[in-house]
């Protein structure tokens, strides 16, 4: 994705995925369904207690801010030298 200059939809409006508003998070989770990073994002957010990760709403962010950056999910793999 990154090598083609594309970014996941969550990178265009990150606050929706971490909103305290349940309706915003519900809409964000629906938008995840067509993302090519759905499964990687879901795996990255497995231990998260808040926000939308891979189409799964883990609740409001008041209790904890996310620690995983969307940029980590879309960077091309680095090959060892």
Residue, then its C-alpha position, 0 to 999 in steps of 0.5 A: x500500500x505505502x509503496x503505491x502511495x496509498x494509505x488506509x482510511x483511518x490515517x485520513x481521520x484518526x480521531x474517529x477511530x479513537x473517539x469517545x463517541x460510540x456512533x463515530x466508532x461504529x461508523x469507523x468500524x464499518x469503514x474498516x471492512x474494505x481496508x486491505x490492512x484489516x487483519x494486520x490492524x486487528x492483530x496489532x490492536x489485540x491488546x488495545x482496550x480502546x478505539x477501533x482496530x481492524x473493524x472491532x470497536x474496543x470502546x472509548x479512549x478515556x481509559x487508555x490512549x492507543x499505543x500502535x501507530x497506523x504508520x507501523x501497519x503500512x510501512x513496507x517490510x524492511x529487508x535485512x542487509 
